[in-house]
Amino acid sequence: MELHMRLRQEPSEGRTCCVARQELLHFITLSEIPGADFLCGCPLIFSGESGTFPGVIIRFSFSELEQATGKFSDEQLIGVGGSSKVYRGQLADGKVVAVKKLRPLGGADEDYEFLSEIELLSRLNHCHVVPLLGYCSESQGRQLERLLVFECMSNGNLRDCLDLKQGKKAMEWQTRVSVALGAARGLEYLHEAAAPRILHRDIKSTNILLDDKFRAKITDLGMAKCLMNDGVTSCSSSPARMLGTFGYFAPEYAIVGKASLKSDVFSFGVVILELITGRQPIHKSPSTRTDESLVIWATSRLQDSRLVVSELPDPTLQGKFPAEEMQIMAHLARECLQWDPESRPTMTEVVQILSTIAPLHHGTKRRNLPMTFNLTTVSALLCSALLSFQF
């Protein structure tokens, strides 16, 4: 294996920069990749000192990852996407990882868009975003194999946990609140603190992974886009070529293909509904046996405080949840799912709202919201949730 690039945290700026140890060690650096001038927007820092920097990005050989996954055996398969498969693997040093194998490219020596994605992922540094450990880009015969290596999350994805797959136990309410807050913080980081800011474009419960302590981490930025200053992605998709997952599309994206930060917020609102109800975003209606949208099913119930408590909650909760908190979560979902993008809260506001619930499960008092936040989308949301609550 070879070290492709390293990251060093700059204390003064709170951001990461690529560090290429070009002169002393036999590392592949950005300067050795043809056309790599577009890969990195931050200044390269050349360093010859020894030691380990945080965020080492390793370039694996195809044979290493083939061996780690048992030749990509079906027994190691843990996830399947539209253009990739994810395998559980164990490296030579014993570390357990998740290996994402993208569909091979025919007749290509290198995929610079893929390398650009690696460079983007290498900049991310947040406890609620799954870290990239390494990659492989190597020709095998006439095909280019592209693989990404991530830290493996022992509790899998949120959707599988809600579906009680592989013998998983029902998630308690406080765990669901904690998962919502962790995922919100990860998405807030991508929207507001990453450099450049990032639009995920595929927020869903299967892209929220849970570690051994059920800490939520955002994953799968394969469709992510860097944002312009106005918070809108520099490229739009035609409705005929929708990117993302059906059931999570914001109206403006589904109709005209326009994606923005508020599109991610809408998708996150669907995830909140999943946490509340346990239902999938598209599920079979018990009465008609046809596909039904979770958003449409929940909309009328979100308007009635009694139904929020009686009909929305996941049956596996067995009624074990504070009704007041259920009201707040339901109202938050409703705000995230507003038809008008401008009426939806920002992810920073979502984090603030969820933070008023989460401390209660750790023996601390509910935190007051800071006055600097928009009262109509934060304080008013909490007030409406509490005032509409009926026993």
N, C-alpha and C positions, 0 to 999 in steps of 0.2 A: 504494500500500500504506500501511497505518497501523500504528503500534506499539500493540499492545493492552495489554501489560503488560511490565514489565522486572523482572529479578531482580537483587538485590544480595546477595552473600555476606556474611553477618555473621561476622567473624573470631572473635568471642567465643563464638558458639554453633555455628559450623560448619553453619549451615542457611541457607536462602534465604527471602527475604521479597519480597512484591510491592511494586514501587515505581511509583507513579503520578505522572507529571509533569503534574499536572492543570491548573495555573494558567498556565504559560508556553507550553506547546506544544500543538498540536492533536492530542493522542493520545486514543484511546478508552480510558477507564479503567473499572475495575470498578464505580465508583460510578454510571456512566452506563448500566449494564446492568440492566434491570428484574429484580428478584428476585435480584440478585447477592450478597445478603448471605450466602448459603449457599456461595458459591464459594470463599471464602478463609478459612482458620482462623487465619492469622497476621496481625499488625497491619499495616495499610497504612502505608507510609512515604512521605510526600509530599516531593518534591524538585524544585527548580527549577534545579539546576546543570546545566551543559552537559557533554557527554562521553558516552562509551558504557559502559554497564554490561554485564557478562557475562550471557548468557542472554536476549538480546532476543527477545521473541515478537512476530512480525509478523503483522498481519492483511492477507492478500492479497485482491485482488479475484478474482472467478471468471475474468474475462477474462485476467488475468495468468497464472493457472495453466493456463488453456486454451491460451494461446499457448506457455507453457513446455513443454507436453507434446505439441505438435502436434495440438491439439484432442483430446487423450486418444486418440491413435492406437494401434492394435494393435501397431505397430512399437515403441512406447515402453513397452508393457506388460511388467512384470517380475515380477508376482505377482498371484495371484487368491485371495481368501479367501471365506468364506461370505457376508459382507455388504459386501465392499469389493474394490477393485482397486487395485494399486499401479503407478504409472507413473514412468519415469525422465523427469526434466525438466531444463531449463536456464533459469535465471532471466535477466533482462535484463542483470545484471551478470556473467554467465558462470558463476555457481555452479551446479554439478550437484546436484540434489536428488532425493529420492524423494517422490512425491506420492500419498498414500493417499486415494482417492475413495470415500467411503462411499455406500451405497445412498441415493438421494434420498428425502426425506420429503415426502409429499403434504399440502397444506393447512396447513402450519405456517409461522409467521413467524420463529420462533426455537426452538432446541432447547437448553434450559438444562442438560439432562443432558450434552450434547456440550460446552457451555461449561465445565461442572464438570470434565469429563475433561481439557480443555485446561489448566485451572487446576492440576489435579493433576499433569499432565505437566510443567508449567512449573516446578514445585518441584524436579524431579529434576535432580541435578547429580553425575554420576559417569562416569568414563572408560569404564566397561563397560555403560553404558545409552545407547542411541541418543538423541541430543538432539532435542527438538522445536524446529524453527526458526520455524514459523508455522502459520497455519490460515486457512480461509475458511468463512464461514457466510453464505450469500447466496441470496436467492430468485431462481429462474429460472422465470418463468411461475408455475405453480401448485405448483412443487416447491421445497423447500429443499435446496440443495446444501451438503454438508459435506465439507471436505477438510482433511487434515493434511499438513504439509510437514516432512520429516525430512532430516537429513544422509544423503547417499547413501553406502552402503558398497560399495566397488569390487569386492569378492570375493563379493558376494551372500550367500546364507544357507548355513548349515552343511550342510543336507541336500543341496543341489545340489553342494557340493564333494565330499561323500562319494559321490554318484552319478556324479561325473566329468562333469557336464553342461557344455555349452558349451566343450568342449575343456580342461576343468580337469585338472590333474595330480593324481595320487594324493597324499593328505596323508601326510606323514611322521609317525612316531610322536611326535617332540618337538613338532610343530605341534599334534597332537591333545591332548597333555597341556596345552599352553599355552592352547588353546581352552577346554578343560574348566575350567582355573583361572580364566580371564578371565570366562567365563559364570557360574561359581560366585561370583566376587566381585561381579558385577553383581546376582545374585539375593540374595546376602547383604546388599547395600546396601538393596535394596527391603524385605527382611524386618526388618532391624535398625537401619538408619541413616536411612532416609527418614522424613520427618515429614508426615503420619502414616505408620506402617509399611504396607507394601503386599503383598497377596497377589496374585500374577500370574494364576494360574488357567489359563494356557495355555502353560506352558513346553514347548517342543518344538524340534527341530532347525531348523525353518524360521523360528522366531522368535529364532534366534541368528544375527546378521549378522557378517560379517568385513570389516574394512577392508583397506587396501592392504598392511598388514603382518600380516594374519591375526589381529589383535586382536579378540576376541569382544565383542559388545555385545548386550544384551538389548533386544528391541523388542516392539511390539504389546501395549500395556497396555489395549486396548479392553475386556477383560473383567476387568480388575483391580478389586480391592475394598480399601478401607481396612479396617484391622483394629481390633478391639476390644482391650482390654488383655490379654485371655487368649489372643491370637493366633489367634482364630477369627473368620471373617468374620461380619458382622452379619446377613447373609442367606444362606439355604441354597437350593439348587436341588432340585426334585423329580427323581427318576431319569428321569421322562418328559421333562424339559426340560434335559438335560445340556448344560452349557456347557463348551467345551474341545474336545479332539481325541481321537477314539477311538484307543486304543493307548497313551495316556499317563495314563489315569484311575487314581487311587489307589483301592483297594478300597472304602474308607469313602465316597468321593465317588460311585463308581459305584453303590453299594448303597443308601445313605441320603441322598446329596446333601450331605453335610457336608464343607465345605472348610476347610482350615487351612494353616498354614505347612508342615506335614509332607506335605500333598498336593502342594505344589510340589516338595518334596524327592523324593517318589516319581517325579514326572515327570522330574526332573533325573537320577534313576537310569536312566531309559529312555534319556536322551540319552547318558549315559556308555556304555551298552551299544551305542548306535549308533556312538560313536567307536571302541569296541573292535572291533566286528564289521563295521561298514560297512552292516549290514542296516537296512531300514526297520522301524518299530515294528509294522506289519502287512505281512507279505510272503507271497509264494506259496511254499508248501512244495515243494521239488524232487521229493519222493516222491509226494505226494498231489495236487499242483497246486491245493490249496485254501488259503484265507487262514490264516495262522498268526501267532500273537502272538510277538513277539520276546522278551517277558518269559517266557512259558511255555517257548519253545524254549531259552532260556539258563539257566533255573533249575537244571535237573539238572546242567548243565555247570559252573555256578558252584560246585557242591559238591565238585568233583574238581579238584585242583590241576593234574593232568596234562592234563585236557581244557581247562582255562583257557588253556593254552599251545598245545595242538594243534588244538582245534576252534573256539574262540571268535574268534581274531584275523581281522581283515579280510584276505582273500587279497592285496589290493593292497599290503599292508605287506611282502609277500614275506619274512616272518620277520625283518624288520629292526626289532627292538624288544628292550629288555632284559626278560628273562623276569620278573625281580623286580618291575619296574614294572608289567608286565601283571597280575601277581598282586595288587598293591596296588589297581590300578584295578578289577579284577574284584571284589575283596572290598568295595570302596567301593560299587560298583553293587549288590551283594547287600544291603548294609546299608541303602542308600537305598530298596530295594524290599521291605523287611520289611512283612509284612501288618499288624502292629500299628503305628500311627502313632508311638506313644511310643518304639518301639524304633529308629526311624530317627534318624540324626544331624541336628543343625541344620546350616544352611548355613555357619555359622561353623566348625563342626567339619569339614565337607566341604572348605572352603578350607584349613584347617590340614593336612589329609591330602594334598591335591593339592600344597600348597606344599613337601612333603617330596620330591616328585618333580621338580617344575619347575626348581629351582635346578641340578640335575645337568646340565641342557642349556645352562647358561650358565657352566660352568666353575667353579662354586662347590660347596662341600660341602653335603651333605644337612643341613637344619636340624632340630634337635631340637624336638619339640613342647613347648610351655609346659605346666608342671605344673598350670596353672589349669583346663585342659580336662578334661572327663569321661573318665576313664581307660577306662571300659568301651566307649565309642563311638569313641575316638580311638586311644589307645595300644594298647589291646587289639586293635583292628582291624588296626593295622599289624603287631603281633606275630603275630596269627593268619595274616595273609597271608604273612609271611616264614617262619614255622615250618612252614606247610603246603606251602611250595614244594619240589618234588621235581625233580631233574634226570633 
